[in-house]
Amino acid sequence: DTGVSQDPRHKITKRGQNVTFRCDPISEHNRLYWYRQTLGQGPEFLTYFQNEAQLEKSRLLSDRFSAERPKGSFSTLEIQRTEQGDSAMYLCASSLWDSETQYFGPGTRLLVL
Amino acid sequence: AQKVTQAQTEISVVEKEDVTLDCVYETRDTTYYLFWYKQPPSGELVFLIRRNSFDEQNEISGRYSWNFQKSTSSFNFTITASQVVDSAVYFCALSSNDYKLSFGAGTTVTVRA
């Protein structure tokens, strides 16, 4: 049973560029979550999907951020016009619809120069 | 609003010593779930344990044990006979009906040989 995978693992970009991250959840998991973690802090919730429906978005998710899960399988998180404050680890997690336990991927570490 | 507080920033022990991590939470929900996750240097969050608010039974799983006390809103976690491989950041987290996890700031555990 493969776990949650994320791609890329690391991304360095220049301020103002757009970046897109991908998350592949555990295959039978209906729910998919995105979190952001800055240095020395715990992860903070960004958004979550049940199947293809995006059910909640945090106020942390500014209009430069957009997330999709087009067929209820993998998800993408896009950041437009990146800023240095976007530098963080972006974590994806998945769970079964009837379970509270979320399983996390290895994360994508973003550095905006 | 939900809040998780991990007052200990860092703990350093010698191998084979026991380590207890403190966690205090706040929530207005009557049904909620508490978690401990481990984040080794590789960055991936690893699920360790989960406890439901209606089950205060404390258990032991291998070298891990936990002490859930609703009266003091605490969910402490103990590693018995610590090993170097236990060195990581440990996060306490809380979720309720909205499924998103609220994390504490984490406690860095260093186990010295």
gemmi code that builds the backbone of each chain (N, CA, C; Angstrom):
import gemmi

chains = {
    "A": [
        ("ASP", (0.858, -1.188, 0.000), (0.000, 0.000, 0.000), (0.887, 1.227, 0.000)),
        ("THR", (0.834, 2.004, -1.104), (1.705, 3.173, -1.178), (1.090, 4.294, -0.369)),
        ("GLY", (1.949, 5.159, 0.146), (1.486, 6.279, 0.944), (1.175, 7.471, 0.074)),
        ("VAL", (1.020, 8.627, 0.718), (0.787, 9.876, 0.007), (2.095, 10.315, -0.647)),
        ("SER", (2.021, 10.710, -1.908), (3.226, 11.197, -2.572), (3.025, 12.643, -3.020)),
        ("GLN", (4.124, 13.382, -3.052), (4.082, 14.772, -3.463), (5.232, 15.053, -4.416)),
        ("ASP", (4.959, 15.947, -5.356), (5.967, 16.275, -6.352), (5.853, 17.753, -6.735)),
        ("PRO", (6.966, 18.499, -6.810), (8.325, 18.067, -6.483), (8.560, 18.051, -4.984)),
        ("ARG", (9.683, 17.556, -4.567), (10.043, 17.580, -3.150), (10.639, 18.933, -2.769)),
        ("HIS", (11.296, 19.562, -3.718), (11.897, 20.872, -3.475), (11.654, 21.757, -4.691)),
        ("LYS", (11.436, 23.047, -4.426), (11.240, 23.989, -5.519), (11.847, 25.316, -5.123)),
        ("ILE", (12.724, 25.832, -5.965), (13.283, 27.166, -5.778), (12.784, 28.016, -6.939)),
        ("THR", (12.240, 29.167, -6.628), (11.703, 30.022, -7.674), (12.007, 31.474, -7.360)),
        ("LYS", (11.867, 32.304, -8.354), (12.071, 33.733, -8.138), (10.736, 34.393, -7.856)),
        ("ARG", (10.783, 35.422, -7.070), (9.582, 36.179, -6.729), (8.843, 36.589, -7.992)),
        ("GLY", (7.530, 36.396, -7.963), (6.714, 36.774, -9.107), (6.379, 35.633, -10.043)),
        ("GLN", (7.118, 34.509, -9.905), (6.837, 33.355, -10.751), (5.674, 32.546, -10.183)),
        ("ASN", (5.066, 31.747, -11.057), (4.004, 30.830, -10.617), (4.607, 29.450, -10.373)),
        ("VAL", (4.061, 28.749, -9.381), (4.508, 27.383, -9.104), (3.283, 26.500, -8.913)),
        ("THR", (3.440, 25.230, -9.237), (2.357, 24.251, -9.053), (2.918, 23.005, -8.406)),
        ("PHE", (2.221, 22.532, -7.389), (2.613, 21.313, -6.683), (1.542, 20.254, -6.902)),
        ("ARG", (1.970, 19.000, -6.861), (1.034, 17.903, -7.054), (1.028, 17.002, -5.839)),
        ("CYS", (-0.141, 16.454, -5.515), (-0.280, 15.485, -4.433), (-1.089, 14.297, -4.928)),
        ("ASP", (-0.557, 13.108, -4.697), (-1.294, 11.876, -4.975), (-1.632, 11.208, -3.649)),
        ("PRO", (-2.910, 11.135, -3.301), (-3.282, 10.559, -1.999), (-3.206, 9.040, -2.021)),
        ("ILE", (-3.398, 8.443, -0.864), (-3.550, 6.988, -0.779), (-4.795, 6.626, -1.587)),
        ("SER", (-4.711, 5.567, -2.365), (-5.665, 5.329, -3.449), (-7.137, 5.306, -3.037)),
        ("GLU", (-7.474, 4.736, -1.926), (-8.897, 4.640, -1.561), (-9.391, 5.805, -0.701)),
        ("HIS", (-8.546, 6.800, -0.474), (-8.910, 7.916, 0.394), (-9.714, 8.974, -0.362)),
        ("ASN", (-10.893, 9.335, 0.197), (-11.751, 10.314, -0.447), (-11.365, 11.744, -0.098)),
        ("ARG", (-10.816, 11.923, 1.093), (-10.509, 13.283, 1.548), (-9.035, 13.603, 1.314)),
        ("LEU", (-8.808, 14.839, 0.922), (-7.449, 15.296, 0.675), (-7.296, 16.693, 1.259)),
        ("TYR", (-6.185, 16.919, 1.956), (-5.960, 18.165, 2.688), (-4.631, 18.779, 2.271)),
        ("TRP", (-4.595, 20.109, 2.289), (-3.336, 20.836, 2.112), (-3.068, 21.646, 3.380)),
        ("TYR", (-1.790, 21.609, 3.815), (-1.329, 22.385, 4.963), (-0.058, 23.113, 4.566)),
        ("ARG", (0.237, 24.171, 5.288), (1.498, 24.892, 5.102), (2.231, 24.940, 6.437)),
        ("GLN", (3.530, 24.724, 6.397), (4.340, 24.713, 7.606), (5.543, 25.618, 7.420)),
        ("THR", (5.650, 26.635, 8.252), (6.833, 27.490, 8.230), (7.792, 27.039, 9.322)),
        ("LEU", (9.016, 27.511, 9.230), (10.094, 27.030, 10.099), (9.767, 27.226, 11.574)),
        ("GLY", (9.860, 26.145, 12.336), (9.663, 26.238, 13.771), (8.210, 26.253, 14.205)),
        ("GLN", (7.300, 26.042, 13.254), (5.877, 26.066, 13.583), (5.218, 24.739, 13.211)),
        ("GLY", (4.020, 24.532, 13.748), (3.240, 23.386, 13.325), (2.535, 23.678, 12.013)),
        ("PRO", (2.107, 22.650, 11.314), (1.377, 22.864, 10.056), (0.084, 23.640, 10.289)),
        ("GLU", (-0.283, 24.443, 9.278), (-1.541, 25.201, 9.327), (-2.412, 24.770, 8.155)),
        ("PHE", (-3.676, 24.570, 8.454), (-4.630, 24.115, 7.444), (-4.822, 25.162, 6.354)),
        ("LEU", (-4.850, 24.689, 5.096), (-5.124, 25.580, 3.971), (-6.497, 25.290, 3.351)),
        ("THR", (-6.716, 24.011, 2.977), (-7.958, 23.661, 2.304), (-8.144, 22.161, 2.320)),
        ("TYR", (-9.385, 21.699, 2.059), (-9.566, 20.267, 1.914), (-10.675, 19.930, 0.927)),
        ("PHE", (-10.551, 18.752, 0.355), (-11.470, 18.218, -0.650), (-12.095, 16.928, -0.147)),
        ("GLN", (-13.359, 16.768, -0.486), (-13.964, 15.447, -0.374), (-14.303, 15.054, -1.805)),
        ("ASN", (-13.651, 14.009, -2.266), (-13.680, 13.666, -3.702), (-13.230, 14.907, -4.480)),
        ("GLU", (-14.008, 15.371, -5.471), (-13.555, 16.523, -6.251), (-14.034, 17.856, -5.685)),
        ("ALA", (-14.865, 17.826, -4.670), (-15.431, 19.056, -4.120), (-14.504, 19.688, -3.077)),
        ("GLN", (-14.202, 20.970, -3.277), (-13.412, 21.712, -2.298), (-14.374, 22.241, -1.245)),
        ("LEU", (-14.282, 21.710, -0.023), (-15.297, 21.989, 0.983), (-14.958, 23.130, 1.913)),
        ("GLU", (-13.687, 23.415, 2.096), (-13.334, 24.514, 2.991), (-11.987, 25.096, 2.589)),
        ("LYS", (-11.897, 26.414, 2.727), (-10.628, 27.111, 2.465), (-10.316, 28.013, 3.645)),
        ("SER", (-9.093, 27.989, 4.086), (-8.660, 28.852, 5.175), (-8.487, 30.279, 4.668)),
        ("ARG", (-8.586, 31.219, 5.600), (-8.306, 32.610, 5.229), (-6.831, 32.797, 4.856)),
        ("LEU", (-5.998, 31.810, 5.193), (-4.587, 31.859, 4.783), (-4.448, 31.717, 3.273)),
        ("LEU", (-5.459, 31.148, 2.651), (-5.403, 30.880, 1.211), (-5.849, 32.133, 0.471)),
        ("SER", (-4.858, 32.985, 0.171), (-5.192, 34.229, -0.520), (-5.617, 33.935, -1.956)),
        ("ASP", (-6.032, 34.984, -2.671), (-6.508, 34.778, -4.043), (-5.373, 34.401, -4.990)),
        ("ARG", (-4.137, 34.421, -4.511), (-3.028, 33.952, -5.364), (-2.901, 32.424, -5.325)),
        ("PHE", (-3.600, 31.819, -4.392), (-3.536, 30.365, -4.234), (-4.791, 29.736, -4.829)),
        ("SER", (-4.609, 28.645, -5.530), (-5.776, 27.895, -5.998), (-5.447, 26.410, -5.939)),
        ("ALA", (-6.426, 25.627, -5.534), (-6.256, 24.190, -5.434), (-7.364, 23.507, -6.212)),
        ("GLU", (-7.019, 22.384, -6.819), (-7.989, 21.618, -7.591), (-7.808, 20.138, -7.315)),
        ("ARG", (-8.878, 19.419, -7.536), (-8.818, 17.953, -7.477), (-9.817, 17.455, -8.523)),
        ("PRO", (-9.456, 17.578, -9.787), (-10.407, 17.450, -10.891), (-11.181, 16.143, -10.975)),
        ("LYS", (-10.596, 15.048, -10.676), (-11.318, 13.784, -10.802), (-11.391, 13.054, -9.473)),
        ("GLY", (-11.184, 13.793, -8.415), (-11.263, 13.169, -7.106), (-10.090, 12.273, -6.791)),
        ("SER", (-9.014, 12.393, -7.592), (-7.843, 11.564, -7.297), (-6.700, 12.476, -6.846)),
        ("PHE", (-5.775, 12.825, -7.749), (-4.673, 13.698, -7.354), (-5.168, 15.139, -7.225)),
        ("SER", (-4.355, 15.947, -6.570), (-4.695, 17.360, -6.399), (-3.493, 18.212, -6.770)),
        ("THR", (-3.778, 19.437, -7.203), (-2.709, 20.398, -7.458), (-2.960, 21.648, -6.637)),
        ("LEU", (-1.866, 22.259, -6.202), (-1.906, 23.533, -5.501), (-1.035, 24.496, -6.296)),
        ("GLU", (-1.628, 25.579, -6.764), (-0.892, 26.556, -7.550), (-0.782, 27.854, -6.768)),
        ("ILE", (0.404, 28.434, -6.801), (0.623, 29.754, -6.220), (1.034, 30.686, -7.358)),
        ("GLN", (0.284, 31.725, -7.554), (0.613, 32.692, -8.600), (1.357, 33.885, -7.995)),
        ("ARG", (2.238, 34.449, -8.812), (2.983, 35.655, -8.398), (3.587, 35.460, -7.003)),
        ("THR", (4.423, 34.438, -6.881), (4.962, 34.078, -5.575), (5.662, 35.254, -4.900)),
        ("GLU", (5.578, 35.244, -3.571), (6.224, 36.245, -2.723), (7.171, 35.519, -1.773)),
        ("GLN", (8.118, 36.247, -1.209), (9.079, 35.602, -0.314), (8.377, 34.988, 0.900)),
        ("GLY", (7.284, 35.572, 1.308), (6.518, 35.038, 2.432), (5.841, 33.703, 2.140)),
        ("ASP", (5.836, 33.298, 0.878), (5.265, 31.990, 0.533), (6.250, 30.858, 0.793)),
        ("SER", (7.488, 31.181, 1.092), (8.493, 30.150, 1.371), (8.060, 29.340, 2.578)),
        ("ALA", (7.930, 28.046, 2.399), (7.404, 27.166, 3.447), (7.441, 25.738, 2.934)),
        ("MET", (7.056, 24.815, 3.827), (6.828, 23.427, 3.415), (5.328, 23.282, 3.177)),
        ("TYR", (4.964, 22.738, 2.039), (3.549, 22.508, 1.723), (3.284, 21.016, 1.836)),
        ("LEU", (2.403, 20.683, 2.758), (2.125, 19.286, 3.090), (0.745, 18.886, 2.598)),
        ("CYS", (0.662, 17.701, 2.083), (-0.610, 17.128, 1.644), (-0.918, 15.931, 2.544)),
        ("ALA", (-2.171, 15.726, 2.835), (-2.585, 14.580, 3.637), (-3.868, 14.009, 3.048)),
        ("SER", (-4.142, 12.755, 3.365), (-5.400, 12.162, 2.897), (-5.986, 11.296, 3.996)),
        ("SER", (-7.284, 11.053, 3.881), (-7.963, 10.188, 4.848), (-9.175, 9.565, 4.189)),
        ("LEU", (-9.653, 8.498, 4.806), (-10.931, 7.932, 4.399), (-12.045, 8.873, 4.831)),
        ("TRP", (-13.183, 8.813, 4.163), (-14.267, 9.753, 4.454), (-14.789, 9.605, 5.877)),
        ("ASP", (-14.668, 8.417, 6.451), (-15.246, 8.177, 7.772), (-14.173, 8.047, 8.850)),
        ("SER", (-12.991, 8.538, 8.567), (-11.909, 8.445, 9.544), (-11.333, 9.815, 9.825)),
        ("GLU", (-10.990, 10.052, 11.079), (-10.381, 11.324, 11.463), (-8.872, 11.337, 11.243)),
        ("THR", (-8.291, 10.172, 11.017), (-6.828, 10.093, 10.938), (-6.340, 10.476, 9.547)),
        ("GLN", (-5.469, 11.456, 9.488), (-4.885, 11.915, 8.234), (-3.460, 11.405, 8.111)),
        ("TYR", (-3.124, 10.965, 6.917), (-1.782, 10.472, 6.615), (-1.116, 11.465, 5.673)),
        ("PHE", (0.095, 11.836, 6.042), (0.773, 12.913, 5.340), (1.798, 12.410, 4.326)),
        ("GLY", (1.997, 13.221, 3.297), (3.063, 12.997, 2.342), (4.358, 13.628, 2.826)),
        ("PRO", (5.435, 13.526, 2.023), (6.743, 14.036, 2.427), (6.866, 15.550, 2.332)),
        ("GLY", (5.898, 16.200, 1.676), (5.927, 17.650, 1.580), (6.709, 18.164, 0.390)),
        ("THR", (6.384, 19.390, -0.007), (7.154, 20.124, -1.010), (7.710, 21.359, -0.324)),
        ("ARG", (9.038, 21.461, -0.340), (9.668, 22.621, 0.297), (9.888, 23.701, -0.745)),
        ("LEU", (9.252, 24.849, -0.549), (9.329, 25.965, -1.497), (10.211, 27.065, -0.953)),
        ("LEU", (11.119, 27.535, -1.787), (11.943, 28.692, -1.444), (11.747, 29.742, -2.529)),
        ("VAL", (11.294, 30.903, -2.128), (11.091, 32.008, -3.069), (12.199, 33.041, -2.850)),
        ("LEU", (12.992, 33.256, -3.883), (14.130, 34.180, -3.780), (13.747, 35.607, -4.167)),
    ],
    "B": [
        ("ALA", (-13.074, 28.514, 18.517), (-11.729, 28.341, 17.980), (-10.999, 27.250, 18.760)),
        ("GLN", (-10.176, 26.532, 18.069), (-9.415, 25.467, 18.690), (-7.968, 25.897, 18.851)),
        ("LYS", (-7.372, 25.437, 19.922), (-5.974, 25.803, 20.172), (-5.257, 24.644, 20.830)),
        ("VAL", (-4.025, 24.423, 20.409), (-3.180, 23.389, 20.986), (-1.883, 24.036, 21.452)),
        ("THR", (-1.509, 23.784, 22.689), (-0.302, 24.379, 23.248), (0.678, 23.295, 23.679)),
        ("GLN", (1.876, 23.387, 23.150), (2.972, 22.521, 23.580), (4.012, 23.441, 24.203)),
        ("ALA", (4.031, 23.463, 25.518), (4.864, 24.438, 26.223), (6.351, 24.139, 26.104)),
        ("GLN", (6.688, 22.874, 25.930), (8.104, 22.502, 25.838), (8.585, 22.722, 24.397)),
        ("THR", (9.618, 23.530, 24.250), (10.165, 23.767, 22.922), (11.157, 22.667, 22.545)),
        ("GLU", (12.044, 22.350, 23.488), (13.058, 21.333, 23.230), (13.250, 20.466, 24.472)),
        ("ILE", (13.520, 19.186, 24.224), (13.865, 18.263, 25.303), (15.069, 17.462, 24.830)),
        ("SER", (16.074, 17.357, 25.691), (17.261, 16.571, 25.357), (17.462, 15.513, 26.441)),
        ("VAL", (17.604, 14.263, 26.028), (17.789, 13.174, 26.982), (18.903, 12.261, 26.502)),
        ("VAL", (19.341, 11.422, 27.419), (20.313, 10.395, 27.078), (19.533, 9.120, 26.753)),
        ("GLU", (20.049, 8.365, 25.830), (19.402, 7.123, 25.407), (18.972, 6.294, 26.619)),
        ("LYS", (17.799, 5.691, 26.513), (17.186, 4.831, 27.521), (16.417, 5.598, 28.592)),
        ("GLU", (16.532, 6.909, 28.606), (15.696, 7.692, 29.512), (14.282, 7.785, 28.943)),
        ("ASP", (13.312, 7.992, 29.812), (11.940, 8.216, 29.369), (11.748, 9.699, 29.038)),
        ("VAL", (10.881, 9.958, 28.065), (10.584, 11.333, 27.645), (9.077, 11.537, 27.694)),
        ("THR", (8.633, 12.559, 28.381), (7.201, 12.879, 28.416), (6.970, 14.237, 27.769)),
        ("LEU", (6.076, 14.265, 26.810), (5.745, 15.486, 26.071), (4.374, 15.976, 26.502)),
        ("ASP", (4.299, 17.253, 26.825), (3.060, 17.834, 27.318), (2.250, 18.454, 26.182)),
        ("CYS", (0.929, 18.351, 26.316), (0.031, 18.959, 25.336), (-1.238, 19.389, 26.069)),
        ("VAL", (-1.602, 20.649, 25.882), (-2.845, 21.179, 26.440), (-3.673, 21.728, 25.291)),
        ("TYR", (-4.958, 21.467, 25.314), (-5.794, 21.882, 24.184), (-7.004, 22.671, 24.651)),
        ("GLU", (-7.582, 23.419, 23.720), (-8.815, 24.159, 23.961), (-9.773, 23.905, 22.815)),
        ("THR", (-11.002, 23.568, 23.137), (-12.046, 23.421, 22.132), (-13.402, 23.561, 22.795)),
        ("ARG", (-14.367, 24.042, 22.033), (-15.733, 24.147, 22.542), (-16.570, 22.938, 22.128)),
        ("ASP", (-16.008, 22.121, 21.260), (-16.745, 20.952, 20.783), (-16.752, 19.855, 21.840)),
        ("THR", (-17.840, 19.104, 21.889), (-17.920, 18.012, 22.859), (-17.333, 16.718, 22.295)),
        ("THR", (-17.311, 16.623, 20.976), (-16.684, 15.474, 20.324), (-15.459, 15.958, 19.569)),
        ("TYR", (-14.322, 15.408, 19.889), (-13.095, 15.827, 19.226), (-12.100, 14.683, 19.272)),
        ("TYR", (-11.001, 14.860, 18.542), (-9.995, 13.816, 18.408), (-8.623, 14.430, 18.638)),
        ("LEU", (-7.805, 13.707, 19.332), (-6.461, 14.168, 19.637), (-5.440, 13.231, 19.015)),
        ("PHE", (-4.350, 13.810, 18.556), (-3.338, 13.049, 17.830), (-1.938, 13.431, 18.300)),
        ("TRP", (-1.021, 12.498, 18.106), (0.397, 12.804, 18.144), (1.001, 12.371, 16.814)),
        ("TYR", (1.795, 13.285, 16.243), (2.538, 13.015, 15.024), (4.022, 13.243, 15.301)),
        ("LYS", (4.852, 12.517, 14.554), (6.309, 12.658, 14.651), (6.833, 13.176, 13.315)),
        ("GLN", (7.741, 14.142, 13.361), (8.342, 14.666, 12.139), (9.854, 14.538, 12.240)),
        ("PRO", (10.416, 13.493, 11.649), (11.882, 13.332, 11.649), (12.516, 14.360, 10.711)),
        ("PRO", (13.837, 14.436, 10.705), (14.518, 15.422, 9.849), (14.132, 15.345, 8.369)),
        ("SER", (13.692, 14.195, 7.898), (13.283, 14.070, 6.496), (12.061, 14.927, 6.169)),
        ("GLY", (11.271, 15.292, 7.183), (10.163, 16.219, 6.973), (8.782, 15.604, 6.936)),
        ("GLU", (8.669, 14.309, 6.734), (7.346, 13.705, 6.617), (6.702, 13.530, 7.990)),
        ("LEU", (5.468, 13.943, 8.130), (4.735, 13.768, 9.378), (4.238, 12.327, 9.472)),
        ("VAL", (4.590, 11.667, 10.551), (4.225, 10.266, 10.747), (3.189, 10.176, 11.854)),
        ("PHE", (2.043, 9.587, 11.544), (0.980, 9.409, 12.530), (1.434, 8.410, 13.597)),
        ("LEU", (1.223, 8.768, 14.860), (1.580, 7.872, 15.962), (0.338, 7.321, 16.659)),
        ("ILE", (-0.474, 8.200, 17.223), (-1.640, 7.757, 17.972), (-2.798, 8.719, 17.800)),
        ("ARG", (-4.001, 8.207, 18.065), (-5.226, 9.004, 18.031), (-6.082, 8.624, 19.218)),
        ("ARG", (-6.756, 9.618, 19.791), (-7.635, 9.362, 20.914), (-8.936, 10.130, 20.698)),
        ("ASN", (-10.079, 9.510, 20.989), (-11.376, 10.176, 20.877), (-11.730, 10.813, 22.214)),
        ("SER", (-12.477, 11.904, 22.170), (-12.806, 12.640, 23.390), (-13.660, 11.835, 24.359)),
        ("PHE", (-14.383, 10.854, 23.855), (-15.273, 10.092, 24.720), (-14.602, 8.839, 25.276)),
        ("ASP", (-13.331, 8.689, 25.019), (-12.607, 7.522, 25.513), (-11.361, 7.973, 26.245)),
        ("GLU", (-11.426, 8.012, 27.558), (-10.298, 8.493, 28.333), (-9.368, 7.375, 28.788)),
        ("GLN", (-9.576, 6.191, 28.289), (-8.700, 5.086, 28.682), (-7.292, 5.339, 28.169)),
        ("ASN", (-6.349, 5.220, 29.049), (-4.958, 5.409, 28.657), (-4.341, 4.069, 28.306)),
        ("GLU", (-3.511, 4.076, 27.291), (-2.978, 2.819, 26.793), (-1.483, 2.894, 26.597)),
        ("ILE", (-0.956, 1.738, 26.362), (0.464, 1.617, 26.031), (0.552, 0.862, 24.703)),
        ("SER", (1.377, 1.379, 23.826), (1.609, 0.698, 22.558), (3.108, 0.628, 22.346)),
        ("GLY", (3.680, -0.511, 22.630), (5.136, -0.643, 22.513), (5.816, 0.277, 23.504)),
        ("ARG", (6.672, 1.179, 22.990), (7.374, 2.105, 23.875), (6.599, 3.418, 24.052)),
        ("TYR", (5.453, 3.528, 23.403), (4.640, 4.736, 23.498), (3.501, 4.538, 24.491)),
        ("SER", (3.210, 5.570, 25.260), (2.021, 5.568, 26.101), (1.480, 6.988, 26.159)),
        ("TRP", (0.221, 7.120, 26.524), (-0.372, 8.456, 26.573), (-1.303, 8.567, 27.746)),
        ("ASN", (-1.449, 9.804, 28.197), (-2.264, 10.109, 29.358), (-3.242, 11.212, 28.956)),
        ("PHE", (-4.497, 10.835, 28.735), (-5.535, 11.766, 28.307), (-6.385, 12.117, 29.518)),
        ("GLN", (-6.422, 13.390, 29.896), (-7.226, 13.832, 31.019), (-8.119, 14.978, 30.571)),
        ("LYS", (-9.402, 14.670, 30.421), (-10.370, 15.676, 29.975), (-10.507, 16.804, 30.988)),
        ("SER", (-10.389, 16.483, 32.265), (-10.610, 17.479, 33.322), (-9.596, 18.610, 33.248)),
        ("THR", (-8.398, 18.300, 32.753), (-7.348, 19.324, 32.647), (-7.040, 19.646, 31.188)),
        ("SER", (-7.828, 19.091, 30.252), (-7.608, 19.305, 28.812), (-6.169, 19.018, 28.419)),
        ("SER", (-5.675, 17.881, 28.882), (-4.294, 17.532, 28.560), (-4.216, 16.173, 27.879)),
        ("PHE", (-3.232, 16.044, 27.036), (-3.028, 14.799, 26.279), (-1.522, 14.599, 26.160)),
        ("ASN", (-0.933, 14.063, 27.229), (0.516, 13.919, 27.288), (0.959, 12.590, 26.694)),
        ("PHE", (2.173, 12.579, 26.197), (2.706, 11.444, 25.441), (4.072, 11.076, 26.004)),
        ("THR", (4.291, 9.785, 26.234), (5.557, 9.337, 26.814), (6.225, 8.311, 25.910)),
        ("ILE", (7.513, 8.508, 25.709), (8.347, 7.517, 25.035), (9.191, 6.861, 26.115)),
        ("THR", (9.065, 5.576, 26.260), (9.807, 4.841, 27.278), (11.112, 4.314, 26.675)),
        ("ALA", (12.161, 4.362, 27.465), (13.466, 3.838, 27.034), (13.843, 4.415, 25.664)),
        ("SER", (14.011, 5.717, 25.616), (14.227, 6.406, 24.342), (15.440, 5.874, 23.585)),
        ("GLN", (15.356, 5.999, 22.260), (16.441, 5.575, 21.373), (16.813, 6.761, 20.477)),
        ("VAL", (18.006, 6.705, 19.921), (18.473, 7.793, 19.052), (17.492, 8.030, 17.903)),
        ("VAL", (16.876, 6.955, 17.399), (15.929, 7.095, 16.275), (14.656, 7.834, 16.656)),
        ("ASP", (14.451, 8.052, 17.951), (13.282, 8.820, 18.395), (13.498, 10.319, 18.237)),
        ("SER", (14.708, 10.730, 17.920), (14.992, 12.155, 17.746), (14.166, 12.713, 16.590)),
        ("ALA", (13.346, 13.699, 16.896), (12.419, 14.260, 15.905), (11.669, 15.416, 16.559)),
        ("VAL", (10.811, 16.064, 15.764), (9.872, 17.038, 16.317), (8.535, 16.321, 16.476)),
        ("TYR", (7.936, 16.460, 17.644), (6.675, 15.801, 17.930), (5.566, 16.856, 18.024)),
        ("PHE", (4.487, 16.584, 17.300), (3.363, 17.514, 17.272), (2.118, 16.889, 17.869)),
        ("CYS", (1.466, 17.659, 18.707), (0.140, 17.317, 19.206), (-0.870, 18.034, 18.311)),
        ("ALA", (-1.987, 17.383, 18.007), (-2.967, 18.002, 17.116), (-4.379, 17.648, 17.561)),
        ("LEU", (-5.326, 18.484, 17.138), (-6.726, 18.356, 17.541), (-7.613, 18.527, 16.323)),
        ("SER", (-8.654, 17.713, 16.220), (-9.653, 17.945, 15.189), (-11.028, 17.662, 15.778)),
        ("SER", (-12.043, 18.254, 15.169), (-13.408, 17.968, 15.611), (-14.279, 17.773, 14.380)),
        ("ASN", (-15.446, 18.358, 14.379), (-16.401, 18.058, 13.314), (-15.989, 18.570, 11.940)),
        ("ASP", (-15.083, 19.522, 11.895), (-14.704, 20.081, 10.604), (-13.476, 19.397, 10.002)),
        ("TYR", (-12.993, 18.355, 10.668), (-11.934, 17.490, 10.146), (-10.541, 18.114, 10.060)),
        ("LYS", (-10.428, 19.414, 9.947), (-9.080, 19.974, 9.806), (-8.336, 19.856, 11.128)),
        ("LEU", (-7.050, 19.627, 11.022), (-6.202, 19.475, 12.194), (-5.649, 20.827, 12.625)),
        ("SER", (-5.688, 21.056, 13.943), (-5.018, 22.215, 14.527), (-3.817, 21.678, 15.294)),
        ("PHE", (-2.625, 22.151, 14.926), (-1.390, 21.633, 15.501), (-0.825, 22.579, 16.544)),
        ("GLY", (-0.093, 21.998, 17.503), (0.736, 22.801, 18.375), (2.010, 23.185, 17.642)),
        ("ALA", (2.870, 23.916, 18.326), (4.104, 24.393, 17.704), (5.194, 23.337, 17.647)),
        ("GLY", (4.978, 22.222, 18.350), (5.938, 21.133, 18.291), (6.973, 21.167, 19.401)),
        ("THR", (7.453, 19.983, 19.758), (8.542, 19.836, 20.732), (9.655, 19.050, 20.061)),
        ("THR", (10.847, 19.632, 20.043), (12.001, 18.953, 19.448), (12.635, 18.050, 20.492)),
        ("VAL", (12.691, 16.776, 20.189), (13.297, 15.789, 21.089), (14.630, 15.349, 20.513)),
        ("THR", (15.664, 15.466, 21.318), (16.997, 15.005, 20.925), (17.410, 13.912, 21.897)),
        ("VAL", (17.687, 12.748, 21.357), (18.142, 11.624, 22.173), (19.618, 11.398, 21.870)),
        ("ARG", (20.455, 11.535, 22.904), (21.908, 11.413, 22.729), (22.341, 10.008, 23.099)),
        ("ALA", (23.250, 9.482, 22.330), (23.756, 8.129, 22.586), (24.644, 8.091, 23.818)),
    ],
}
model = gemmi.Model(1)
for chain_id, residues in chains.items():
    chain = gemmi.Chain(chain_id)
    for i, (resn, *xyz) in enumerate(residues, 1):
        res = gemmi.Residue()
        res.name, res.seqid = resn, gemmi.SeqId(i, " ")
        for name, pos in zip(("N", "CA", "C"), xyz):
            atom = gemmi.Atom()
            atom.name, atom.element = name, gemmi.Element(name[0])
            atom.pos, atom.b_iso = gemmi.Position(*pos), 0.0
            res.add_atom(atom)
        chain.add_residue(res)
    model.add_chain(chain)
structure = gemmi.Structure()
structure.add_model(model)
structure.setup_entities()
